[in-house]
Amino acid sequence: MIGRRQAGRGRRSEFAGRASTGRWGFRLVDAVPGDGRRPGRASGRGRKTPAGGDRGSFTAELAAGLPALLLLLLAGLAAVNAVSTRASCLHAAREAALAAARGDVDKADGGGAAPPGAEVSVSIDGDRAQATVRAPVRTLGGRLPRITVVATAVAALEPRVGERVP
């Protein structure tokens, strides 16, 4: 065959088959005929990777930040639980103080308004009735000590039927 080169018998460049660094730091490889690799592939992975890449940094940052985010979420939920329990204690204290001021001994315990596990105490001093409600609040799933929420309400004693008002 005159004028044609046979496959694999041409003149090769002096860099054929060797890895070199391209313009932007990528590994470039010229394929040697018959080695089974396509031109431009440095390895069987089929990707060009920049030198000194930051692969996996998002996973590391997520692994470090996710526990902190969950801790903040649980602290926020505990705060919401404490505020709602305090509102329930205040409602129960008002109910108990008004019942004690009217003279209803049966309803002076706060009734069904008190949160579960709450302690209701009522005292009468002169012309005022004072009710105090204490309730425990679970924090962070119950693994830490409980917080005690306290609410107090005061009501003036009502005059009884048949008594003279000064």
Residue pairs with C-beta under 8 A, 6 or more apart in sequence:
7 33
8 33
8 34
12 32
13 30
15 30
16 30
16 32
17 29
17 30
17 31
17 32
17 35
18 29
18 30
19 27
19 28
19 29
19 42
20 27
20 28
20 29
21 27
21 28
21 51
22 28
24 50
25 50
25 51
25 52
26 48
26 49
26 50
26 51
27 42
27 48
27 49
27 51
28 40
28 42
29 37
29 40
29 41
29 42
30 39
31 37
31 38
31 39
31 40
31 41
42 48
49 55
74 140
74 141
75 140
78 137
78 138
78 139
78 140
81 137
81 138
82 137
82 139
82 147
82 149
85 115
85 135
85 137
85 149
86 149
86 151
88 113
88 114
88 115
88 118
88 135
89 114
89 115
89 118
89 133
89 134
89 135
89 149
89 150
89 151
90 133
90 151
90 153
91 113
92 110
92 111
92 113
92 114
92 115
92 118
92 120
92 131
92 133
92 151
93 110
93 120
93 131
93 132
93 133
93 151
93 152
93 153
94 131
94 153
94 155
95 107
95 110
95 111
95 113
95 131
96 107
96 108
96 109
96 110
96 111
96 120
96 122
96 131
96 133
96 153
97 122
97 129
97 130
97 131
97 153
97 154
97 155
98 155
99 106
99 107
99 108
99 111
100 108
100 122
100 124
100 129
100 131
100 155
101 129
101 155
101 156
101 157
101 158
102 158
103 158
103 160
108 122
108 131
109 120
109 122
110 118
110 120
110 131
110 133
114 120
114 133
114 135
115 135
116 135
117 135
117 136
118 133
118 134
118 135
119 133
119 134
119 135
120 131
120 132
120 133
121 131
121 132
121 133
122 129
122 130
122 131
122 132
123 129
123 130
124 130
124 157
127 156
127 157
128 154
128 155
128 156
128 157
129 154
129 155
129 156
129 157
130 152
130 153
130 154
131 152
131 153
131 154
131 155
132 150
132 151
132 152
133 150
133 151
133 152
134 148
134 149
134 150
135 148
135 149
136 146
136 147
136 148
136 149
137 146
137 147
137 148
137 149
138 146
139 145
139 146
139 147
159 165
